[in-house]
Amino acid sequence: MGRTPHAPRPCLRGGGRGRHVRRAPRRGGWPVSAGAEAWAGEWVSRRLDVRLVDGERPAGVGLSDLVGLAVRRNPRRAHLLVSAVLGKHVPTDPRLVYGSGLLLGDLVRARLNVRQPDGLNERQPSGPDGSAGRDGGDESIDLGGLLAEALKGRPGAAAALRDRMRAPRTPVDAVVLGYAETATALGHAVADALGGAYYLHSTRRPVAGFATYGGFEEEHSHATSHLLLPADPAAAGAEVPMVLVDDELSTGRTVLNTIRALHAVRPRRHYVVAALVDLRDDEDRARMHDLADELDVRIDAVALASGRVELPDGILETGQTIVAELEAVRSEQQVARRAGRPVTRIDVAWPAGLPDGGRHGFTPGHRDLLEKRLPDMAARLVPALAGCGRVLVLGFEELMYAPLRLAEALADALPDVAVRYSTTTRSPVLAVDDPGYAIRTRLAFPAHDDPADGPGERYAYNVDAGSDAAARFDAIVLVIDDVADTAALADGLLAELSALAPVSVVVIPALRKGDL
C-alpha cells in the first residue's frame, strides 16, 4: 500500500467490467435497475405495514420522493428511513446531495429574515402549489422543480440545482450545528448556503487536547453520546442565531435536548431547526413550542418535506422476526470473497491549515480555501478514473463533507463518468436485494479508527451491486482521515472494496491540537 506517484487507470484495461459503458439514467439515487420505477419502500411497506403520509411540501417533493424504507437490525426501532439525497446509505450524485443541502439552507435563510442586497425578497418556504417558490430574478427558476427532476434522474438536473443554489448570496451570521454521524455534510451544506456561518458538528470521537463545549443524547440511537469539541469555543458561542441540522426530525427530542443543554452554556434568542424531512406529530410540535416558551426564545423548524409515518402495533416484534429469518438464510448462503483488485494511494495535496471537516469548527475562511483548492485536488484523481463508466467516492462515518466535495468536483471534471457518493456507517441495517427495498446489499467489516467505545462492526451499503448489474462500480475512491488509516483498514474495509473494483485511497489529515 505504498504511495503511488502515477496511479494506474483501472477502467482502461481490456475486458469485462473495465470497459467504459454508458448506462441509462437511474431514478434518483435509488439502487434499482435502469428504467425501473419501484419505490424503495415498497418491500417494507408491504411486510411491516408502514405508511408514509405527506404533509407540507416546501420543496415541491413528497416523503416518498425523498426517502425509502429499510428494516433496522436494532431492537429499539424496526424501520429506517433511507434518504435519497443524503448520500449516506445510497450512492447518489454528489451534486444532488450538495444541492439539496443548499436548498435546505435557503429555507433556513428565509427564517432568519435575510433579504437580498438588491431588495428582492428571499424565496418563500412554499408557494401556493406547494413548490419551493421562485427567486424573483430574470430566470425565475423553480428550484422545487429542479429537485424533483434531479430525483427522477433527468440528466443535468442535479448540476443545475447545485449551480443555481451556489449563486452569490448575502452572507448570514449564524452558528450551524450538524449531528453526527449522518448529518455532518448536510450541516456543512446549510452553513455554506448561509455564507457567513461558523459550522460545528457533533462527534463520537474524543480528541486529545480539545475541551468539551457541550454534550447531549440522541433518542432511539444505537450509539447515543454526542460531544462538541470546538477549537475556538468563542466562535461556537457567538451572539448570533443557532441552526441545528439533522437528516430527519422524528420526534424532535434530540434537538430539544441539544437546545436545552446549549442554552444553559450560551443563551440565544433564536434557534432554527432544519431537516430533510419532518415527521413530528402534533404532540411533538407542541413540545417544541413549550420549550420555546420556557426559555423565552424563538424556535423555528424547516424541512424539504413533512408528514408522518404510520406504524402498526407490534412492529418491533415483526421487524425482529424478519431480521432473524433473513439473517438465518444469509448465513447459509455465504459467498467466498472474490480476489482483490489493485489498491493504490493518491495524494490530493490537502491544503495545510484546512480542517478535514467541522468536528472542531469550520469557518468562512476555511470554506473559501476549500473552494479554491477543490479543482486541483480533483484533478489529481482524474488520471486514475478516466474511462470509467461508474465511480463511487466513499466517505467514512463522520467524515462526509470532504468526500462529498471531492466527489462533486470529480463529477464536474469527468462529465462522461457517473460519479456517485456515499459513506460507511455504524448503523446496522438488514439488506434485501429487491428493487423495492432501499438497502439492497451490505458490506460488513471491523472498525478501523480505534473508536473510544471499543471495537465493533461497521457497514457500507449498496456498494456491492448484488443482482443489479447496472449498479456495478468500475472504480472506488475511498476517502478517510489519517486516524482511520490503520492495519485494520487493509484487512477489513479495503479487502471488501477491492473484491468489487480497483480502489484508490485518499487520506486526509485529521485536525489535531498541535495544528492550531
C-alpha positions in Angstrom: 0.0 0.0 0.0 2.9 2.4 -0.6 2.3 5.7 -2.2 1.9 5.6 -6.0 3.1 8.7 -7.9 1.1 7.8 -11.0 -1.9 5.6 -10.2 -2.9 3.1 -12.8 -6.1 3.6 -14.8 -8.4 0.7 -13.7 -11.0 1.5 -16.4 -8.7 1.4 -19.4 -7.8 -2.2 -19.1 -9.2 -4.7 -21.6 -12.2 -6.9 -21.0 -15.3 -7.2 -18.8 -16.1 -4.5 -16.3 -13.2 -2.4 -17.2 -14.8 -1.1 -20.4 -16.4 2.3 -20.5 -20.2 1.7 -20.7 -22.7 4.5 -20.8 -25.7 3.4 -18.7 -29.2 4.8 -18.7 -30.1 7.4 -16.0 -31.4 5.9 -12.8 -34.3 7.1 -10.7 -32.8 9.5 -8.2 -30.2 7.8 -6.0 -32.1 4.5 -5.5 -30.2 1.3 -6.2 -32.7 0.0 -8.8 -32.2 -1.2 -12.3 -32.1 1.4 -15.0 -35.6 2.3 -16.1 -37.3 0.7 -13.0 -39.9 2.8 -11.2 -40.1 0.8 -8.0 -40.3 2.9 -4.8 -37.5 1.8 -2.5 -40.0 1.5 0.4 -42.5 -1.0 -1.1 -40.9 -4.1 0.4 -41.1 -2.7 4.0 -44.5 -1.1 3.4 -46.0 -4.4 2.4 -44.4 -6.6 5.2 -44.4 -4.2 8.1 -47.5 -2.2 7.1 -45.5 1.1 7.4 -47.1 4.0 5.5 -45.8 7.5 4.7 -48.4 10.3 4.7 -47.4 13.5 3.1 -47.8 16.9 4.8 -46.4 20.2 3.6 -44.1 20.1 0.5 -41.9 23.3 0.8 -39.5 22.0 -1.8 -42.2 20.6 -4.2 -41.5 16.9 -3.4 -43.1 14.5 -1.0 -41.8 12.0 1.5 -41.7 9.0 -0.9 -39.6 11.1 -3.3 -37.0 11.8 -0.5 -36.9 8.6 1.4 -37.2 4.8 1.0 -37.5 2.2 3.8 -35.4 -0.5 5.3 -35.5 -2.7 8.4 -33.1 -2.0 11.2 -31.1 -4.6 13.0 -31.9 -2.7 16.2 -34.4 -3.8 18.8 -35.3 -0.2 19.7 -36.7 0.7 16.3 -37.9 -1.5 13.5 -37.7 0.7 10.4 -35.2 3.1 8.9 -36.0 6.0 6.6 -33.3 5.9 3.9 -32.7 9.3 2.3 -32.4 9.6 -1.5 -30.5 12.9 -1.1 -28.3 12.5 2.0 -25.5 10.3 0.4 -25.2 8.1 3.4 -26.5 4.7 2.7 -27.3 5.1 -1.0 -24.7 6.0 -3.6 -26.0 9.3 -5.0 -25.0 12.0 -7.5 -22.9 14.3 -5.3 -24.4 17.4 -6.9 -27.9 16.3 -5.9 -26.7 15.7 -2.3 -25.0 19.1 -2.1 -27.7 21.0 -4.0 -30.4 19.5 -1.6 -28.4 20.7 1.4 -28.0 24.1 -0.1 -31.8 24.2 -0.8 -32.4 23.4 2.9 -30.1 26.2 3.8 -32.1 28.5 1.7 -35.2 27.7 3.7 -33.2 28.4 6.9 -32.1 31.7 5.4 -35.8 32.7 4.9 -36.5 32.0 8.6 -33.5 34.2 9.6 -35.3 37.1 7.7 -32.4 38.0 5.5 -33.0 40.0 2.3 -31.1 40.2 -0.9 -28.8 43.3 -1.3 -31.0 44.4 -4.3 -34.1 44.5 -2.1 -35.7 41.4 -3.6 -37.5 39.2 -1.0 -35.9 35.9 -0.3 -37.6 32.8 -1.8 -40.6 31.9 0.4 -40.6 28.5 2.1 -43.5 27.4 -0.1 -45.7 28.7 -3.0 -49.4 28.3 -3.5 -48.9 25.0 -5.2 -46.6 23.6 -2.6 -43.4 24.2 -4.6 -40.3 25.9 -3.4 -41.3 29.3 -4.8 -39.4 31.4 -7.3 -36.3 33.6 -6.9 -37.7 36.7 -8.5 -34.6 37.0 -10.7 -34.6 37.2 -14.5 -34.5 33.4 -14.9 -37.3 32.8 -12.3 -36.2 29.2 -11.9 -38.4 26.8 -10.0 -36.0 25.2 -7.6 -38.6 22.6 -6.4 -39.0 21.6 -10.0 -35.2 21.1 -10.4 -35.1 19.0 -7.2 -38.0 16.8 -8.5 -36.3 16.4 -11.9 -32.9 15.5 -10.3 -34.6 12.9 -8.1 -36.1 11.4 -11.3 -32.6 11.2 -12.7 -33.0 13.7 -15.5 -29.6 14.4 -17.0 -28.2 17.8 -15.9 -30.9 18.5 -13.3 -28.7 17.8 -10.3 -25.9 20.0 -11.6 -28.5 22.7 -12.4 -29.9 22.6 -8.9 -26.4 22.8 -7.3 -25.3 25.6 -9.6 -28.4 27.7 -9.0 -28.1 27.3 -5.3 -24.4 28.3 -5.4 -25.2 31.7 -6.8 -23.7 34.5 -4.6 -25.9 35.5 -1.7 -25.8 37.9 1.2 -23.6 36.3 4.0 -25.6 35.4 7.1 -24.0 35.3 10.5 -25.1 32.1 12.4 -23.7 29.2 14.3 -24.7 26.0 12.5 -24.6 22.7 14.3 -24.8 19.3 12.4 -25.4 16.0 14.1 -23.0 13.0 13.8 -22.9 10.8 12.1 -25.5 11.2 9.3 -25.9 15.0 9.1 -22.3 16.2 9.2 -22.1 17.0 5.5 -25.7 18.2 5.4 -24.9 20.7 8.2 -21.9 21.9 6.2 -24.1 22.5 3.1 -26.6 24.5 5.2 -23.7 26.6 6.6 -22.3 27.0 3.0 -25.7 28.3 1.9 -25.7 30.9 4.6 -22.2 32.0 3.6 -21.1 33.7 6.8 -21.9 30.9 9.2 -19.5 29.2 11.6 -20.0 25.4 11.4 -19.5 22.7 14.0 -20.7 19.1 14.1 -21.1 16.8 17.0 -18.8 13.8 17.2 -18.5 10.5 19.0 -14.7 10.6 18.7 -12.9 12.1 21.8 -9.8 14.1 20.7 -6.9 14.8 23.0 -6.4 18.5 23.8 -10.0 19.6 22.9 -12.2 20.6 25.8 -15.9 19.5 25.6 -18.2 22.5 24.9 -21.3 20.5 25.5 -22.8 17.1 25.1 -26.2 15.6 24.6 -28.0 12.3 24.0 -29.7 11.1 20.8 -33.1 9.5 21.1 -33.6 5.9 19.6 -30.0 5.6 18.5 -27.7 2.6 18.8 -24.9 5.0 19.8 -26.1 7.9 21.8 -23.4 10.1 23.2 -22.5 13.3 21.2 -19.6 15.6 22.0 -19.0 19.2 20.9 -15.3 19.9 20.6 -14.7 23.3 19.0 -11.2 24.5 18.6 -12.5 28.0 19.2 -15.2 28.0 21.9 -15.7 31.7 21.4 -16.8 31.2 17.8 -19.2 28.5 18.9 -20.6 30.9 21.5 -21.0 33.9 19.2 -24.0 36.1 19.8 -25.9 35.0 16.7 -28.8 32.6 15.9 -28.1 28.9 16.1 -29.2 26.5 13.4 -29.4 22.8 14.2 -29.3 20.4 11.3 -30.3 16.7 11.1 -31.3 14.4 8.3 -34.7 13.8 9.8 -36.9 15.0 12.7 -38.8 12.0 14.0 -39.9 13.3 17.4 -37.6 16.3 17.8 -36.4 15.1 21.2 -32.7 15.1 20.3 -33.0 18.7 19.1 -34.8 19.8 22.3 -32.1 18.0 24.4 -29.5 19.9 22.4 -31.2 23.3 22.7 -31.7 22.9 26.4 -28.1 21.8 27.0 -26.5 24.6 24.9 -28.9 27.3 26.1 -27.5 26.6 29.6 -24.0 27.2 28.3 -24.7 30.2 26.0 -28.3 31.6 25.9 -29.6 32.7 22.5 -32.7 34.4 21.3 -33.3 32.4 18.1 -32.9 28.8 17.1 -33.7 27.3 13.7 -34.1 23.5 13.3 -33.5 22.2 9.8 -34.0 18.7 8.5 -34.6 17.0 5.1 -37.9 15.5 6.4 -40.0 16.5 9.4 -42.1 13.7 10.8 -43.2 15.2 14.1 -46.8 14.8 15.2 -48.9 17.5 16.9 -47.7 16.4 20.4 -44.0 16.7 19.3 -44.6 20.1 17.8 -46.3 21.3 21.0 -43.3 20.1 23.0 -41.1 22.4 20.9 -43.4 25.3 21.4 -43.4 24.6 25.2 -39.6 24.7 25.3 -39.6 28.0 23.4 -42.0 29.4 26.0 -40.0 28.0 28.9 -36.7 29.5 27.6 -38.3 32.7 26.2 -36.8 32.1 22.8 -37.9 31.7 19.2 -37.6 28.2 17.7 -38.4 27.7 14.0 -38.3 24.4 12.1 -37.9 23.9 8.3 -37.7 20.8 6.1 -37.8 19.9 2.4 -40.9 17.9 3.2 -43.1 17.0 6.2 -45.6 14.4 7.0 -45.9 11.3 9.2 -45.0 7.7 9.4 -47.9 5.4 10.3 -46.8 2.3 12.2 -48.9 -0.7 13.2 -48.9 -2.3 16.7 -46.3 -5.0 17.1 -43.9 -3.6 14.5 -40.9 -4.1 16.7 -41.6 -7.8 17.1 -42.4 -8.2 13.4 -39.3 -6.4 12.4 -37.1 -8.6 14.6 -38.7 -11.7 13.2 -38.0 -10.6 9.7 -34.4 -9.9 10.6 -33.9 -13.2 12.2 -35.4 -15.2 9.3 -33.4 -13.4 6.6 -30.2 -13.4 8.5 -30.5 -17.1 9.0 -31.0 -17.6 5.3 -28.0 -15.3 4.6 -25.7 -17.3 6.9 -26.4 -20.4 4.8 -25.6 -18.6 1.6 -22.2 -17.2 2.5 -20.2 -16.4 -0.7 -16.4 -16.6 -0.8 -14.7 -13.2 -1.1 -13.5 -12.6 -4.6 -9.9 -12.0 -5.5 -8.8 -8.4 -4.7 -8.2 -5.8 -7.4 -5.4 -3.2 -7.1 -5.4 -0.8 -4.2 -3.4 2.4 -4.7 -2.9 5.6 -2.8 -3.2 9.1 -4.2 -2.1 12.3 -2.5 -4.5 15.0 -3.4 -2.4 17.7 -1.6 -4.9 18.6 1.1 -4.1 22.2 2.0 -2.2 22.8 5.1 -4.3 24.5 7.8 -7.6 23.3 6.3 -9.6 21.1 8.7 -10.9 17.8 7.5 -14.4 18.9 8.4 -16.4 20.6 11.2 -15.5 18.4 14.1 -13.5 21.2 15.6 -15.1 24.1 13.7 -15.2 25.3 10.1 -15.1 29.0 9.3 -15.9 31.0 6.2 -12.2 31.4 5.6 -11.8 27.6 5.6 -14.7 27.4 3.2 -13.0 29.9 0.8 -9.8 27.9 0.9 -11.5 24.6 0.1 -13.4 26.1 -2.8 -10.1 27.5 -4.2 -8.3 24.2 -4.0 -11.0 21.7 -4.9 -10.4 21.6 -8.6 -6.7 20.9 -8.2 -7.4 18.1 -5.7 -9.9 16.5 -8.0 -7.5 16.8 -10.9 -5.1 14.6 -9.1 -7.7 11.8 -9.1 -8.8 12.2 -12.7 -6.0 10.1 -14.3 -6.9 7.1 -12.2 -10.6 7.3 -13.2 -10.6 8.4 -16.9 -12.5 5.9 -19.0 -14.6 4.6 -16.1 -18.4 4.3 -16.5 -19.3 4.5 -12.9 -17.2 5.6 -10.0 -18.0 5.7 -6.3 -16.4 8.1 -3.8 -16.9 6.5 -0.4 -16.5 8.6 2.7 -16.0 7.3 6.3 -18.6 7.6 9.1 -18.5 11.3 10.3 -16.1 12.3 7.5 -18.8 13.1 4.9 -18.2 16.7 3.7 -14.6 16.3 2.3 -15.6 13.2 0.3 -18.8 14.9 -0.9 -17.0 17.9 -2.2 -14.3 15.8 -3.8 -17.0 13.7 -5.5 -18.8 16.8 -6.7 -15.6 18.2 -8.2 -14.9 14.9 -9.8 -18.4 14.8 -11.3 -17.7 18.2 -12.9 -14.3 17.2 -14.1 -15.5 13.9 -15.6 -18.8 14.7 -17.3 -18.9 11.3 -19.1 -18.5 9.4 -15.9 -21.4 8.6 -13.5 -19.8 9.7 -10.2 -21.7 8.7 -7.1 -21.1 9.4 -3.4 -21.9 7.6 -0.1 -20.2 6.8 3.2 -19.6 4.0 5.6 -21.7 3.9 8.8 -22.2 2.4 12.3 -25.9 1.8 11.6 -26.8 -1.9 11.5 -29.5 -2.4 8.8 -30.9 -5.5 7.1 -30.0 -5.8 3.4 -32.6 -7.3 1.0 -31.7 -7.5 -2.7 -35.0 -6.3 -4.0 -35.8 -3.2 -6.2 -38.5 -2.2 -3.7 -36.1 -2.1 -0.8 -33.7 0.8 0.0 -30.7 -1.2 1.3 -30.0 -4.0 -1.3 -26.5 -5.1 -0.2 -24.3 -4.8 2.8 -20.5 -4.9 3.3 -19.6 -5.6 7.0 -16.1 -5.0 8.4 -14.4 -4.2 11.7 -14.0 -0.6 12.9 -10.6 0.7 11.8 -10.2 4.0 13.7 -9.7 2.7 17.2 -13.0 4.0 18.4 -13.4 5.2 22.0 -16.4 2.8 22.6 -14.3 -0.2 21.6 -14.2 -2.4 18.5 -17.4 -3.0 16.6 -18.8 -3.8 13.2 -19.2 -1.1 10.5 -21.0 -1.2 7.2 -21.1 0.1 3.7 -24.5 -0.2 1.9 -25.4 -0.6 -1.8 -21.7 -0.6 -2.7 -21.9 -4.2 -3.9 -24.2 -4.2 -6.9 -25.8 -7.5 -5.9 -28.2 -8.7 -8.7 -28.4 -5.2 -10.3 -25.6 -5.3 -12.9 -26.3 -1.7 -13.9 -25.2 -0.6 -10.4 -21.7 -2.0 -10.6 -18.9 0.4 -10.0 -15.8 0.4 -12.2 -13.6 2.1 -9.6 -13.9 3.2 -6.0 -12.2 6.2 -4.3 -12.1 5.7 -0.5 -11.6 8.9 1.5 -10.6 8.6 5.1 -8.7 10.6 7.7 -5.3 9.5 9.0 -6.8 8.3 12.3 -8.7 5.6 10.4 -5.6 4.6 8.3 -4.8 1.6 10.4 -3.8 -2.1 9.9 -7.5 -3.0 10.4 -8.4 -0.9 7.3 -6.4 -3.2 5.0 -7.8 -6.4 6.3 -11.4 -5.2 6.6 -12.9 -2.4 4.5 -10.2 -2.4 1.8 -10.4 -6.1 1.4 -14.2 -5.9 0.9 -13.9 -3.0 -1.5 -11.1 -4.3 -3.6 -13.1 -7.5 -4.2 -15.6 -5.3 -6.1 -13.4 -2.9 -8.0 -10.0 -1.2 -8.1 -9.6 1.2 -5.1 -7.8 4.5 -4.8 -7.3 5.6 -1.2 -7.2 9.3 -0.3 -6.0 10.1 3.3 -6.8 13.5 4.8 -5.0 14.7 7.9 -7.3 14.9 10.9 -7.1 18.2 12.8 -5.0 17.9 16.0 -4.5 20.4 18.8 -0.9 21.0 17.7 -2.1 22.1 14.2 -3.7 25.2 15.6 
